[in-house]
Amino acid sequence: MAAPIVHIEFSSADFPRTAAFYGELFGWQTQQNATATYMKFDGADGPSGGWVRSDMVQSPGPVPYLQVDDVGAMLDKVEKAGGRVVARRLPFAGGGEVGLFSDPDGHVIGVWSKKRGEGKAEAKAEAKAEAKAEAKAAPAKPAKPAPKTDARKPAKPVRRK
């Protein structure tokens, strides 16, 4: 399988300026992560993407991420082919793991893979959540009816002592 480009990252020295620029030009919506080190964009067709704070980047240019089956195995291949591993097997907040390498010309490329079994666990969790939501949305069972009384019989008088 050819490894498709699934994500691309740029650097930014000023997230508000970057968000305003791309929002005005292309209508992209942006969202920063909790640590303010990364800002993703939404609204573009094609791969997902975002910006990394300039002081944290590994490359002067954009970093494309390619989807692979196994990050570790791919980085081993990179080294055998003459590339250099920059970051090996880091957890990815969106699921799976990433790694970074530079090619013989110095371009930094990222590789990303899903966690093994990730699709199965997500499907199970979704099915469980749907079942729970359906149970809440189902009409409540009617309460037990009150015992029937016969209106023809007079009520027994209450004796007091």
Buried (B, 14 or more C-beta within 10 A) or exposed (E): EEBEBBBBBBBBEEBEEBBEEBBEEEEBEBEBEEEEEBBBBEEBEEBBBBBBBEEEBBBEEBBBBBBBEBBBEBBEBBEEEEBBBBEBBEEBEEBBBBBBBBEEEEBBBBBBBBEEEEEEEEEEEEEEEEEEEEEEEEEEEEEEEEEEEEEEEEEEEEEEE
